[in-house]
Amino acid sequence: MNVTMKMTIENPSKSSSIIVSIFIGICLSLIALITALG
């Protein structure tokens, strides 16, 4: 987590792409969980 924060601080232009990648990861995890339960 500290590495991600450091990268975000050093490269502000890449912060949006990092946020998008994290959001996609969370969405995929939720879809996998729903599929497993359903």
N, CA, C and O atoms as a printed pandas DataFrame, in Angstrom:
     atom_number atom_name residue_name chain_id  residue_number  x_coord  y_coord  z_coord
0              1         N          MET        A               1    0.844   -1.196    0.000
1              2        CA          MET        A               1    0.000    0.000    0.000
2              3         C          MET        A               1    0.879    1.246    0.000
3              4         O          MET        A               1    0.586    2.220   -0.693
4              5         N          ASN        A               2    1.952    1.212    0.775
5              6        CA          ASN        A               2    2.862    2.357    0.825
6              7         C          ASN        A               2    3.515    2.599   -0.526
7              8         O          ASN        A               2    3.759    3.744   -0.907
8              9         N          VAL        A               3    3.799    1.517   -1.253
9             10        CA          VAL        A               3    4.414    1.662   -2.572
10            11         C          VAL        A               3    3.453    2.368   -3.518
11            12         O          VAL        A               3    3.860    3.235   -4.290
12            13         N          THR        A               4    2.168    1.994   -3.457
13            14        CA          THR        A               4    1.173    2.622   -4.327
14            15         C          THR        A               4    1.044    4.104   -4.005
15            16         O          THR        A               4    0.974    4.936   -4.909
16            17         N          MET        A               5    1.013    4.433   -2.723
17            18        CA          MET        A               5    0.904    5.833   -2.332
18            19         C          MET        A               5    2.125    6.615   -2.799
19            20         O          MET        A               5    1.998    7.745   -3.270
20            21         N          LYS        A               6    3.315    6.014   -2.670
21            22        CA          LYS        A               6    4.546    6.682   -3.087
22            23         C          LYS        A               6    4.527    6.928   -4.589
23            24         O          LYS        A               6    4.914    8.003   -5.050
24            25         N          MET        A               7    4.076    5.930   -5.359
25            26        CA          MET        A               7    3.997    6.084   -6.810
26            27         C          MET        A               7    3.011    7.187   -7.170
27            28         O          MET        A               7    3.255    7.973   -8.086
28            29         N          THR        A               8    1.890    7.244   -6.441
29            30        CA          THR        A               8    0.885    8.265   -6.718
30            31         C          THR        A               8    1.450    9.654   -6.449
31            32         O          THR        A               8    1.203   10.592   -7.208
32            33         N          ILE        A               9    2.208    9.780   -5.366
33            34        CA          ILE        A               9    2.779   11.088   -5.023
34            35         C          ILE        A               9    3.847   11.489   -6.044
35            36         O          ILE        A               9    3.918   12.650   -6.446
36            37         N          GLU        A              10    4.671   10.533   -6.459
37            38        CA          GLU        A              10    5.744   10.850   -7.398
38            39         C          GLU        A              10    5.212   11.070   -8.811
39            40         O          GLU        A              10    5.762   11.876   -9.561
40            41         N          ASN        A              11    4.151   10.361   -9.177
41            42        CA          ASN        A              11    3.597   10.470  -10.530
42            43         C          ASN        A              11    2.105   10.807  -10.456
43            44         O          ASN        A              11    1.265    9.921  -10.612
44            45         N          PRO        A              12    1.769   12.074  -10.221
45            46        CA          PRO        A              12    0.356   12.462  -10.098
46            47         C          PRO        A              12   -0.457   12.115  -11.340
47            48         O          PRO        A              12   -1.658   11.862  -11.240
48            49         N          SER        A              13    0.180   12.099  -12.510
49            50        CA          SER        A              13   -0.551   11.838  -13.750
50            51         C          SER        A              13   -1.024   10.394  -13.816
51            52         O          SER        A              13   -1.981   10.083  -14.524
52            53         N          LYS        A              14   -0.350    9.503  -13.071
53            54        CA          LYS        A              14   -0.708    8.090  -13.115
54            55         C          LYS        A              14   -1.689    7.713  -12.010
55            56         O          LYS        A              14   -2.136    6.568  -11.943
56            57         N          SER        A              15   -2.028    8.670  -11.139
57            58        CA          SER        A              15   -2.904    8.358  -10.013
58            59         C          SER        A              15   -4.281    7.918  -10.500
59            60         O          SER        A              15   -4.892    7.024   -9.915
60            61         N          SER        A              16   -4.771    8.544  -11.572
61            62        CA          SER        A              16   -6.096    8.193  -12.079
62            63         C          SER        A              16   -6.110    6.761  -12.598
63            64         O          SER        A              16   -7.079    6.034  -12.375
64            65         N          SER        A              17   -5.048    6.345  -13.289
65            66        CA          SER        A              17   -4.997    4.985  -13.818
66            67         C          SER        A              17   -4.906    3.972  -12.685
67            68         O          SER        A              17   -5.462    2.878  -12.784
68            69         N          ILE        A              18   -4.204    4.331  -11.604
69            70        CA          ILE        A              18   -4.113    3.443  -10.445
70            71         C          ILE        A              18   -5.492    3.282   -9.809
71            72         O          ILE        A              18   -5.887    2.173   -9.449
72            73         N          ILE        A              19   -6.221    4.387   -9.674
73            74        CA          ILE        A              19   -7.563    4.337   -9.086
74            75         C          ILE        A              19   -8.477    3.479   -9.950
75            76         O          ILE        A              19   -9.254    2.680   -9.427
76            77         N          VAL        A              20   -8.391    3.637  -11.268
77            78        CA          VAL        A              20   -9.223    2.855  -12.180
78            79         C          VAL        A              20   -8.900    1.374  -12.055
79            80         O          VAL        A              20   -9.808    0.544  -12.023
80            81         N          SER        A              21   -7.617    1.033  -11.984
81            82        CA          SER        A              21   -7.222   -0.377  -11.876
82            83         C          SER        A              21   -7.722   -0.980  -10.568
83            84         O          SER        A              21   -8.165   -2.128  -10.549
84            85         N          ILE        A              22   -7.657   -0.222   -9.478
85            86        CA          ILE        A              22   -8.162   -0.705   -8.191
86            87         C          ILE        A              22   -9.675   -0.905   -8.271
87            88         O          ILE        A              22  -10.198   -1.901   -7.773
88            89         N          PHE        A              23  -10.380    0.046   -8.900
89            90        CA          PHE        A              23  -11.833   -0.051   -9.041
90            91         C          PHE        A              23  -12.213   -1.289   -9.839
91            92         O          PHE        A              23  -13.144   -2.005   -9.469
92            93         N          ILE        A              24  -11.496   -1.549  -10.937
93            94        CA          ILE        A              24  -11.763   -2.729  -11.762
94            95         C          ILE        A              24  -11.508   -3.998  -10.951
95            96         O          ILE        A              24  -12.279   -4.954  -11.037
96            97         N          GLY        A              25  -10.444   -4.012  -10.174
97            98        CA          GLY        A              25  -10.133   -5.178   -9.343
98            99         C          GLY        A              25  -11.238   -5.462   -8.340
99           100         O          GLY        A              25  -11.606   -6.618   -8.131
100          101         N          ILE        A              26  -11.772   -4.411   -7.714
101          102        CA          ILE        A              26  -12.859   -4.582   -6.751
102          103         C          ILE        A              26  -14.105   -5.109   -7.452
103          104         O          ILE        A              26  -14.780   -5.997   -6.932
104          105         N          CYS        A              27  -14.414   -4.570   -8.628
105          106        CA          CYS        A              27  -15.589   -5.021   -9.381
106          107         C          CYS        A              27  -15.455   -6.495   -9.746
107          108         O          CYS        A              27  -16.412   -7.255   -9.600
108          109         N          LEU        A              28  -14.285   -6.906  -10.217
109          110        CA          LEU        A              28  -14.073   -8.307  -10.584
110          111         C          LEU        A              28  -14.202   -9.200   -9.360
111          112         O          LEU        A              28  -14.742  -10.302   -9.456
112          113         N          SER        A              29  -13.718   -8.747   -8.220
113          114        CA          SER        A              29  -13.831   -9.535   -6.989
114          115         C          SER        A              29  -15.294   -9.703   -6.597
115          116         O          SER        A              29  -15.707  -10.790   -6.194
116          117         N          LEU        A              30  -16.080   -8.637   -6.711
117          118        CA          LEU        A              30  -17.500   -8.718   -6.378
118          119         C          LEU        A              30  -18.226   -9.668   -7.322
119          120         O          LEU        A              30  -19.059  -10.461   -6.884
120          121         N          ILE        A              31  -17.915   -9.594   -8.616
121          122        CA          ILE        A              31  -18.548  -10.480   -9.598
122          123         C          ILE        A              31  -18.203  -11.933   -9.286
123          124         O          ILE        A              31  -19.069  -12.806   -9.350
124          125         N          ALA        A              32  -16.942  -12.192   -8.950
125          126        CA          ALA        A              32  -16.523  -13.561   -8.617
126          127         C          ALA        A              32  -17.244  -14.049   -7.365
127          128         O          ALA        A              32  -17.660  -15.206   -7.305
128          129         N          LEU        A              33  -17.397  -13.187   -6.374
129          130        CA          LEU        A              33  -18.070  -13.565   -5.134
130          131         C          LEU        A              33  -19.542  -13.870   -5.387
131          132         O          LEU        A              33  -20.068  -14.863   -4.883
132          133         N          ILE        A              34  -20.214  -13.013   -6.174
133          134        CA          ILE        A              34  -21.624  -13.232   -6.494
134          135         C          ILE        A              34  -21.795  -14.532   -7.271
135          136         O          ILE        A              34  -22.735  -15.288   -7.025
136          137         N          THR        A              35  -20.888  -14.788   -8.208
137          138        CA          THR        A              35  -20.960  -16.024   -8.995
138          139         C          THR        A              35  -20.784  -17.243   -8.097
139          140         O          THR        A              35  -21.480  -18.243   -8.268
140          141         N          ALA        A              36  -19.868  -17.170   -7.151
141          142        CA          ALA        A              36  -19.620  -18.298   -6.246
142          143         C          ALA        A              36  -20.825  -18.541   -5.340
143          144         O          ALA        A              36  -21.180  -19.689   -5.069
144          145         N          LEU        A              37  -21.448  -17.471   -4.876
145          146        CA          LEU        A              37  -22.599  -17.621   -3.978
146          147         C          LEU        A              37  -23.856  -18.004   -4.746
147          148         O          LEU        A              37  -24.693  -18.758   -4.248
148          149         N          GLY        A              38  -23.982  -17.484   -5.953
149          150        CA          GLY        A              38  -25.194  -17.699   -6.734
150          151         C          GLY        A              38  -25.276  -19.073   -7.325
151          152         O          GLY        A              38  -26.247  -19.393   -8.010
